[in-house]
């Protein structure tokens, strides 16, 4: 097993910043009713130059649907459905023989989060999941990533929380295991430190510092280290191979609660330390290419009910 954190692809981690509710944030919300559901849609665009020559652009969207219910004593169970779509365009990618290593990538799957209230403000959570990460034309059976995250969280009397988690995932010629912190800490009525996205098969959560303005807008600055691996098409330049993105998105966020349960998030940022890898069907490295720092922009609309 490789003990290194998964980071999300340069596009996918951007989408997850906008499409996923932070694990700590979700667990601090008071549930007024037994059932709680959400829908989240996040368009995104990114581009970057390749270090050896050429560039790429990607546009897409991420969709999340979920619901959960209580079953007594502060315990909850739910299900979340995941779908991501990314359309890539490569221009003169020298390192890949001027041939696009992939075109359209998709992720689809589900998670089943469970949380159990313990004593003295502690809670324990486990979220098993199964997802398929594949290029159009790839073998579905070879694109499965499965595993789970486990968390332990302490809620303090003032509502702040701290905790830690462990995650283990297997699939697409790699096994991963990583720890991650969980934080949702309000220093004052205006300042807070949170995880901007949930940990999962694409890596550990990052950190975001938020400021609440007089106008009701919340402004944040954050980062995350993400990676994603995809099974490549059986008809592509590396049939049934593996494509991987990694990098560190550093971003600014502006968010506002709109009418009723509607929330809007606007994001702009850049990806540092980006890297593209193409591997053989058995996971042997064929090509590795560094990325120049490139912009990411997008927005998220979420409804909770």
TORKOLKOL-291591 format. One record per residue: x, y, z of N, C-alpha, C, CB in turn. Coordinates in steps of 0.1 Angstrom, whole numbers. Glycine has a CB too. Example, Ala and Ser with C-alpha at 12.3 -4.5 7.8 and 13.67 -1.06 7.14 Angstrom:
     nc1     nc2     nc3    cac1    cac2    cac3     cc1     cc2     cc3    cbc1    cbc2    cbc3
     132     -57      78     123     -45      78     132     -33      78     113     -45      90
     128     -22      71     137     -11      71     129       0      79     141      -6      57
This chain:
     nc1     nc2     nc3    cac1    cac2    cac3     cc1     cc2     cc3    cbc1    cbc2    cbc3
       8     -12       0       0       0       0       9      12       0     -10       0      12
       5      22      -8      13      35      -9       7      44       1      13      41     -23
      16      49      10      11      58      21      14      72      16      18      55      34
       6      77       6       7      91       2      -7      96       0      16      93     -10
     -10     109       3     -23     114       2     -27     115     -13     -25     127       9
     -40     112     -16     -45     115     -29     -48     129     -30     -58     106     -32
     -44     136     -41     -48     149     -44     -57     149     -56     -36     159     -46
     -65     158     -58     -75     158     -69     -69     164     -81     -88     166     -65
     -74     160     -93     -70     166    -106     -72     181    -105     -77     160    -118
     -64     188    -114     -64     202    -113     -78     208    -116     -55     208    -124
     -86     201    -124    -100     206    -125    -108     200    -114    -105     201    -138
    -107     187    -111    -116     181    -101    -115     187     -88    -114     166    -101
    -103     190     -83    -102     195     -69    -109     209     -69     -88     196     -64
    -108     216     -80    -115     229     -81    -130     227     -79    -112     236     -94
    -135     218     -86    -150     215     -85    -153     211     -71    -154     205     -95
    -145     202     -65    -148     198     -52    -148     209     -42    -139     187     -47
    -140     219     -44    -140     231     -35    -154     237     -36    -129     241     -39
    -160     237     -47    -172     244     -49    -184     235     -47    -173     250     -63
    -183     222     -49    -194     213     -49    -197     205     -37    -193     204     -60
    -187     205     -28    -188     196     -16    -189     204      -3    -176     186     -15
    -198     201       5    -199     207      18    -187     202      27    -212     205      25
    -181     211      35    -170     206      43    -175     196      54    -163     218      50
    -167     186      56    -171     176      66    -174     182      80    -160     165      67
    -165     191      84    -167     197      97    -179     206      97    -155     205     102
    -181     214      86    -193     222      85    -206     214      86    -192     231      72
    -207     204      79    -219     196      78    -222     190      92    -218     185      68
    -212     186      99    -215     180     112    -218     190     123    -204     171     116
    -216     203     121    -219     213     131    -233     219     129    -209     224     131
    -240     216     118    -253     222     116    -263     215     124    -256     221     101
    -271     223     131    -282     217     139    -293     212     129    -288     227     149
    -299     200     132    -309     195     123    -323     197     129    -306     180     121
    -330     206     123    -343     210     128    -354     199     126    -348     223     122
    -352     191     115    -361     180     112    -353     167     110    -369     183      99
    -360     156     110    -354     143     109    -346     141      96    -364     132     110
    -353     145      84    -346     144      71    -340     157      67    -357     140      61
    -328     156      62    -321     168      56    -315     164      43    -310     174      66
    -318     172      32    -313     169      19    -306     181      13    -325     164      10
    -298     179       2    -292     190      -5    -290     186     -19    -278     193       2
    -289     196     -28    -285     196     -42    -274     206     -44    -297     197     -51
    -263     203     -50    -252     212     -53    -247     210     -67    -240     209     -43
    -246     222     -74    -242     222     -88    -230     232     -90    -253     225     -98
    -219     228     -96    -207     236     -97    -201     236    -111    -197     232     -86
    -203     246    -119    -195     247    -131    -181     252    -128    -202     257    -141
    -172     249    -137    -158     253    -135    -150     254    -148    -151     243    -125
    -140     262    -148    -131     263    -159    -116     264    -154    -134     275    -168
    -107     258    -161     -93     259    -157     -84     257    -170     -89     248    -147
     -72     264    -169     -63     262    -180     -49     263    -174     -64     272    -191
     -39     257    -181     -25     257    -176     -16     254    -188     -23     248    -164
      -3     259    -187       7     256    -197      14     243    -192      17     268    -199
      18     235    -202      27     223    -199      41     227    -199      24     212    -209
      49     222    -190      63     226    -188      71     223    -201      69     219    -176
      69     213    -208      77     209    -220      71     215    -233      77     194    -221
      60     222    -231      54     229    -243      40     225    -245      62     225    -256
      32     234    -250      17     232    -251      10     236    -239      15     217    -254
      -3     234    -239     -12     237    -228     -25     229    -228     -15     252    -228
     -33     231    -218     -46     224    -218     -56     234    -212     -45     211    -211
     -69     231    -216     -80     237    -210     -91     227    -206     -86     248    -220
     -98     230    -196    -109     220    -192    -121     228    -186    -103     210    -181
    -132     224    -191    -145     229    -186    -153     218    -181    -152     238    -196
    -161     220    -171    -170     209    -167    -179     213    -155    -162     197    -163
    -184     203    -149    -193     206    -137    -193     194    -128    -207     209    -142
    -197     196    -116    -198     186    -106    -212     187    -100    -187     187     -95
    -218     175     -98    -231     175     -92    -231     166     -80    -242     169    -102
    -237     171     -69    -239     163     -57    -253     163     -52    -230     168     -45
    -259     151     -49    -272     150     -43    -271     141     -31    -282     144     -54
    -278     145     -20    -277     138      -8    -288     140       1    -264     141      -1
    -290     130      10    -301     131      21    -296     123      33    -314     126      15
    -301     127      45    -297     120      57    -309     121      66    -284     125      63
    -310     112      76    -320     112      86    -315     107      99    -332     103      82
    -321     112     110    -317     108     123    -324      95     127    -320     119     134
    -317      87     136    -323      75     141    -321      74     156    -318      63     134
    -322      86     163    -322      86     177    -309      89     184    -327      73     182
    -310      97     195    -298     100     203    -287     107     195    -292      87     209
    -290     115     185    -281     123     178    -273     115     167    -270     128     187
    -278     103     164    -272      94     154    -278      97     140    -273      79     157
    -271      97     129    -276      99     116    -270      90     106    -273     114     112
    -278      88      95    -274      79      84    -279      86      71    -280      65      85
    -271      84      60    -275      91      48    -269      85      36    -272     105      48
    -271      91      24    -265      86      12    -262      99       3    -274      76       4
    -251      99      -4    -247     110     -13    -244     104     -26    -235     118      -7
    -249     110     -37    -246     106     -50    -237     116     -57    -259     105     -59
    -226     111     -64    -216     119     -69    -216     118     -85    -202     115     -64
    -215     129     -92    -213     129    -106    -204     141    -110    -226     129    -114
    -193     138    -117    -184     148    -123    -183     146    -138    -171     148    -115
    -182     157    -145    -179     157    -160    -169     167    -163    -193     159    -168
    -159     163    -171    -148     173    -175    -144     170    -190    -135     171    -166
    -144     181    -197    -141     180    -212    -127     187    -213    -152     187    -220
    -117     180    -217    -103     185    -218    -100     188    -233     -93     175    -212
     -92     198    -235     -87     202    -248     -72     205    -246     -94     214    -254
     -63     196    -252     -49     198    -252     -44     204    -265     -41     185    -249
     -35     214    -264     -29     220    -276     -14     218    -276     -32     235    -276
      -9     210    -286       5     207    -288      12     202    -275      12     220    -293
       7     191    -269      13     186    -257      26     178    -260       3     177    -249
      37     185    -260      50     180    -265      53     167    -257      61     190    -263
      52     167    -244      56     155    -236      48     143    -240      54     158    -222
      36     145    -246      28     133    -249      28     130    -264      14     135    -244
      38     135    -271      39     133    -285      29     140    -293      38     118    -288
      25     152    -288      15     161    -295       2     154    -296      20     165    -308
      -1     144    -288     -14     137    -288     -20     139    -274     -12     122    -292
     -33     143    -274     -40     145    -261     -40     132    -253     -54     150    -263
     -35     131    -241     -35     119    -233     -49     114    -230     -27     121    -220
     -59     123    -229     -73     120    -226     -82     131    -231     -76     116    -212
     -95     128    -231    -104     139    -236    -115     141    -226    -111     134    -249
    -125     133    -225    -137     135    -216    -135     125    -204    -150     133    -223
    -134     131    -192    -133     123    -179    -146     124    -171    -121     127    -171
    -150     113    -165    -162     113    -157    -160     105    -144    -174     107    -164
    -167     110    -134    -167     102    -121    -182     101    -117    -159     110    -110
    -185      89    -112    -199      87    -107    -198      76     -96    -209      83    -118
    -207      78     -86    -207      68     -75    -215      73     -64    -192      66     -71
    -213      67     -52    -221      71     -40    -213      69     -28    -234      63     -40
    -217      75     -17    -212      73      -4    -223      72       6    -203      85       1
    -221      65      17    -231      62      27    -226      66      41    -236      47      27
    -227      79      44    -221      84      57    -230      80      69    -220      99      57
    -224      76      79    -230      73      92    -223      80     103    -230      57      95
    -231      86     113    -224      93     124    -232      88     137    -225     108     123
    -224      87     147    -229      82     160    -224      91     171    -224      68     163
    -234      96     179    -231     105     190    -226      97     202    -243     114     194
    -214     102     208    -209      96     219    -210     105     231    -194      92     217
    -203     103     242    -204     111     254    -195     123     253    -201     103     266
    -198     133     261    -189     145     263    -187     153     250    -176     141     269
    -196     153     241    -195     161     229    -188     154     218    -188     173     232
    -184     141     220    -176     134     209    -186     127     200    -167     123     216
    -182     126     187    -190     118     178    -180     110     169    -199     127     169
    -185      99     164    -177      90     155    -185      89     142    -175      76     162
    -177      89     131    -184      88     118    -176      79     109    -184     102     111
    -183      72     100    -177      64      90    -185      66      77    -177      48      94
    -178      67      66    -184      69      53    -178      60      42    -183      84      49
    -184      48      40    -179      40      29    -184      45      16    -184      25      31
    -176      43       5    -180      48      -8    -175      39     -19    -175      62      -9
    -181      40     -30    -177      34     -43    -179      44     -54    -185      21     -46
    -168      46     -62    -168      56     -73    -161      50     -85    -162      69     -69
    -165      54     -97    -159      50    -109    -153      62    -115    -169      42    -119
    -140      62    -117    -132      73    -124    -127      68    -137    -120      78    -115
    -133      73    -148    -130      68    -161    -131      78    -172    -139      56    -164
    -123      76    -183    -124      84    -195    -135      77    -203    -111      84    -203
    -142      84    -211    -152      78    -220    -145      68    -229    -158      89    -230
    -151      56    -229    -145      45    -237    -136      36    -228    -136      50    -248
    -134      39    -215    -126      30    -206    -135      19    -201    -120      39    -195
    -128       8    -196    -135      -3    -190    -141       1    -176    -126     -15    -189
    -154       0    -174    -160       3    -161    -154      -6    -150    -175       2    -162
    -152     -18    -153    -148     -28    -143    -134     -24    -138    -148     -41    -148
    -126     -17    -146    -112     -14    -142    -111       0    -136    -103     -15    -154
    -123       7    -134    -123      21    -130    -128      23    -116    -131      29    -139
    -130      12    -108    -136      13     -95    -126      17     -85    -142       0     -91
    -130      27     -76    -122      31     -64    -132      29     -52    -117      46     -65
    -128      21     -43    -137      19     -31    -129      20     -18    -143       5     -32
    -136      23      -7    -129      25       6    -138      32      15    -116      32       4
    -132      39      25    -140      46      35    -131      56      43    -146      36      45
    -138      66      48    -132      75      58    -138      73      71    -134      90      53
    -130      75      82    -135      73      96    -130      86     103    -129      61     103
    -139      91     111    -137     104     118    -140     103     133    -144     115     111
    -133     111     141    -136     113     155    -136     128     157    -126     106     165
    -147     134     162    -149     148     164    -153     152     178    -159     153     153
    -147     162     183    -151     168     196    -158     181     194    -139     169     205
    -171     182     199    -178     195     198    -177     201     212    -193     193     194
    -172     214     212    -171     221     225    -184     229     228    -159     231     224
    -185     233     241    -197     240     245    -200     253     237    -195     244     260
    -190     259     232    -192     272     224    -195     269     209    -180     280     224
    -196     256     205    -200     252     192    -188     249     183    -208     262     186
    -176     252     187    -164     249     179    -161     234     179    -152     257     184
    -155     229     169    -152     215     168    -137     213     163    -161     207     159
    -131     203     168    -118     198     164    -119     183     163    -106     202     173
    -111     177     153    -112     163     152    -101     158     143    -125     158     148
    -101     145     140     -92     139     131     -99     128     123     -79     134     138
     -93     124     112     -99     113     104     -88     104      98    -108     119      93
     -92      93      94     -83      83      87     -91      78      75     -79      71      96
     -84      77      63     -91      73      51     -82      62      44     -93      84      41
     -89      52      38     -82      41      31     -90      38      19     -81      29      40
     -84      38       7     -90      36      -6     -82      27     -14     -93      49     -13
     -89      19     -23     -82      10     -32     -88      11     -46     -82      -5     -27
     -79      11     -56     -85      11     -70     -76      18     -80     -98      17     -70
     -77      14     -92     -69      20    -104     -54      18    -101     -73      35    -106
     -50       6     -98     -36       3     -96     -29      10     -85     -29       5    -109
     -37      14     -74     -30      21     -63     -39      19     -51     -27      35     -66
     -33      17     -39     -39      17     -26     -34      29     -18     -37       4     -18
     -43      36     -11     -38      48      -4     -44      48      10     -42      61     -11
     -36      54      19     -40      55      33     -35      69      38     -35      44      42
     -44      77      44     -39      90      49     -47      95      60     -39     100      37
     -41     102      70     -48     109      81     -51     123      76     -40     110      94
     -61     130      83     -64     144      79     -71     150      92     -74     145      67
     -69     164      93     -75     171     104     -89     175     101     -66     183     108
     -97     177     111    -110     183     110    -111     195     119    -121     172     113
    -115     206     113    -116     218     121    -128     227     116    -103     226     120
    -135     233     126    -145     243     123    -145     252     136    -159     237     120
    -136     262     136    -133     269     148    -136     284     145    -119     267     152
    -145     290     153    -148     304     152    -140     312     163    -163     307     154
    -131     320     158    -122     328     167    -130     340     173    -110     333     160
    -140     345     165    -147     357     168    -160     357     160    -140     371     166
    -169     366     162    -181     366     153    -178     367     139    -191     377     158
    -166     372     135    -163     374     121    -153     364     115    -157     388     119
    -144     359     123    -133     351     118    -135     336     122    -120     356     124
    -132     327     112    -133     313     115    -123     305     106    -148     308     113
    -120     293     110    -111     284     103    -118     271     101     -97     282     111
    -119     267      88    -127     255      85    -119     246      75    -140     259      79
    -124     234      73    -120     226      62    -129     230      50    -122     210      65
    -124     233      38    -132     238      27    -139     227      20    -123     245      17
    -135     214      21    -141     203      14    -139     190      22    -136     202       0
    -148     180      19    -147     168      26    -136     159      21    -161     160      25
    -130     151      30    -120     142      26    -127     130      19    -111     137      38
    -120     123      11    -126     112       4    -116     105      -5    -138     116      -5
    -120      98     -16    -110      90     -24    -101      99     -32    -118      82     -33
    -103     112     -32     -94     121     -39     -86     129     -30    -102     130     -48
     -86     126     -17     -76     132      -8     -81     138       4     -69     142     -16
     -72     143      13     -75     149      25     -80     163      23     -63     149      35
     -88     168      33     -94     182      32     -82     192      34    -105     184      43
     -85     204      30     -75     215      32     -80     224      43     -74     223      19
     -75     236      43     -79     246      53     -83     259      46     -67     249      63
     -93     266      53     -97     279      47    -100     289      59    -110     277      39
     -95     301      58     -97     312      67    -108     321      62     -84     319      71
    -119     323      70    -131     330      66    -133     343      74    -143     322      67
    -138     353      67    -142     366      73    -156     370      69    -132     377      70
    -165     372      79    -178     377      77    -179     392      76    -188     371      87
    -184     397      65    -185     412      63    -198     417      68    -183     416      48
    -199     430      70    -211     437      74    -223     435      65    -209     452      77
    -219     433      52    -230     431      42    -236     417      41    -224     435      28
    -230     408      49    -235     394      49    -227     385      40    -249     394      45
    -218     390      32    -209     382      24    -198     376      33    -203     390      12
    -195     363      30    -183     357      37    -172     355      27    -188     343      43
    -160     361      31    -148     360      22    -138     350      28    -142     374      21
    -133     342      20    -123     332      25    -111     331      16    -130     319      26
    -100     326      22     -88     322      14     -84     308      19     -77     333      16
     -81     299      10     -78     286      14     -69     278       4     -90     278      16
     -66     266       8     -58     257      -1     -61     243       2     -42     260       1
     -58     234      -7     -59     220      -5     -49     212     -14     -74     215      -9
     -45     200     -10     -37     192     -18     -45     180     -23     -24     188     -11
     -47     179     -37     -56     169     -42     -50     162     -54     -69     176     -46
     -56     150     -57     -51     142     -68     -62     133     -72     -39     133     -64
     -63     129     -85     -73     120     -89     -67     111    -100     -86     126     -94
     -71      99    -101     -66      89    -111     -78      84    -118     -58      77    -104
     -77      83    -132     -87      78    -140     -83      67    -149     -92      90    -149
     -91      57    -151     -89      47    -161     -91      53    -175     -98      34    -159
     -81      51    -184     -82      57    -197     -88      48    -207     -68      60    -202
     -93      54    -218    -100      47    -228     -93      35    -234    -104      57    -239
    -100      25    -238     -94      14    -244     -90      17    -259    -104       2    -244
     -94      28    -264     -91      32    -278     -82      44    -278    -104      35    -285
     -76      48    -267     -68      60    -266     -53      57    -269     -69      67    -253
     -44      67    -268     -30      65    -270     -23      55    -261     -23      78    -270
     -29      53    -249     -24      43    -239     -36      35    -236     -17      49    -227
     -40      25    -243     -52      17    -241     -53      11    -227     -54       6    -251
     -64      14    -220     -67       9    -206     -56      14    -197     -67      -6    -207
     -49      25    -200     -39      30    -191     -45      38    -179     -29      39    -198
     -36      46    -172     -41      54    -161     -36      68    -163     -35      48    -148
     -45      78    -161     -42      92    -161     -43      98    -147     -51      99    -171
     -34     107    -144     -35     112    -130     -31     127    -131     -25     105    -121
     -39     135    -123     -36     149    -120     -32     151    -105     -48     158    -124
     -24     160    -102     -22     164     -88     -18     179     -88     -11     155     -81
     -19     185     -76     -16     199     -75     -22     205     -62     -20     207     -87
     -19     218     -60     -23     225     -48     -31     237     -53     -11     229     -39
     -45     237     -52     -52     249     -55     -52     259     -43     -67     245     -58
     -49     271     -47     -49     282     -37     -59     292     -42     -35     289     -35
     -69     296     -34     -81     302     -39     -87     313     -30     -92     292     -43
     -95     322     -36    -103     331     -28    -117     327     -31    -100     346     -33
    -126     328     -20    -140     325     -21    -148     336     -15    -143     312     -13
    -159     339     -22    -169     348     -17    -183     341     -17    -170     361     -26
    -189     340      -5    -202     332      -4    -212     341       3    -199     319       3
    -225     337       0    -236     344       6    -248     335       6    -239     357      -2
    -255     336      18    -268     329      19    -278     338      12    -271     327      34
    -285     332       2    -295     339      -6    -309     336       0    -294     336     -21
    -319     337      -8    -333     335      -3    -334     321       2    -343     337     -15
    -340     319      14    -343     306      19    -331     298      21    -353     299      11
    -331     285      15    -320     276      17    -309     277       6    -325     262      17
    -310     287      -2    -300     288     -13    -287     295      -9    -307     296     -25
    -276     289     -13    -263     295     -10    -255     296     -23    -255     286       0
    -248     307     -25    -240     310     -37    -225     311     -32    -244     323     -44
    -216     304     -40    -202     305     -37    -195     309     -50    -196     292     -32
    -186     319     -50    -178     323     -62    -164     321     -58    -181     338     -65
    -156     315     -68    -142     311     -66    -133     316     -77    -141     296     -64
    -121     320     -73    -111     323     -82     -98     320     -76    -111     338     -87
     -88     314     -83     -76     310     -77     -66     305     -87     -78     299     -67
     -56     298     -83     -45     293     -91     -41     279     -86     -33     303     -92
     -36     271     -95     -31     257     -91     -16     258     -91     -37     246    -100
     -10     255     -80       5     254     -79      10     240     -78      10     263     -67
      22     237     -83      27     224     -81      20     213     -89      28     220     -67
      13     217    -100       5     207    -107      14     197    -115      -4     214    -117
       8     185    -117      16     175    -124       6     166    -131      25     167    -114
       9     162    -143       2     152    -151      10     139    -152      -3     157    -165
       4     127    -150      11     115    -152       2     106    -161      13     108    -138
       9      98    -169       3      88    -177      10      75    -174       3      91    -193
       3      65    -170       8      52    -166       3      41    -175       5      49    -151
      10      29    -174       6      17    -182      -7      12    -175      17       7    -182
     -13       2    -181     -25      -4    -175     -22     -11    -161     -31     -15    -184
     -10     -14    -158      -6     -19    -145       0      -9    -136       3     -31    -147
       0       4    -140       4      14    -130      19      18    -132       1      10    -117
      26      14    -142      40      18    -144      40      31    -151      47       7    -152
      48      40    -146      49      54    -151      55      54    -165      58      62    -142
      48      61    -174      52      62    -188      57      77    -191      41      58    -198
      49      86    -187      52     100    -189      48     108    -177      45     106    -202
      56     118    -173      53     127    -162      56     141    -167      61     124    -149
      46     150    -165      48     164    -170      44     174    -159      40     166    -183
      52     183    -156      49     194    -147      40     205    -154      62     201    -141
      32     211    -146      23     222    -151      28     235    -145       9     219    -147
      27     246    -154      29     259    -149      17     263    -140      31     269    -161
      19     273    -132       8     278    -124      -3     284    -133      12     289    -114
     -15     279    -131     -26     283    -140     -39     287    -133     -29     271    -150
     -48     295    -139     -59     300    -132     -71     289    -131     -65     312    -138
     -79     290    -121     -91     283    -119    -102     293    -115     -90     271    -109
    -114     291    -121    -125     300    -118    -138     291    -118    -127     312    -128
    -148     295    -110    -160     287    -110    -170     293    -100    -157     273    -107
    -181     287     -99    -191     290     -89    -199     278     -85    -200     302     -94
    -206     279     -74    -214     268     -68    -227     274     -64    -206     261     -57
    -238     266     -67    -251     269     -62    -256     257     -54    -261     273     -73
    -259     259     -41    -264     247     -33    -277     251     -27    -253     244     -23
    -286     241     -26    -299     242     -19    -300     231      -9    -310     241     -30
    -303     235       3    -305     225      14    -320     226      19    -295     228      26
    -326     215      21    -340     215      25    -343     202      33    -349     215      12
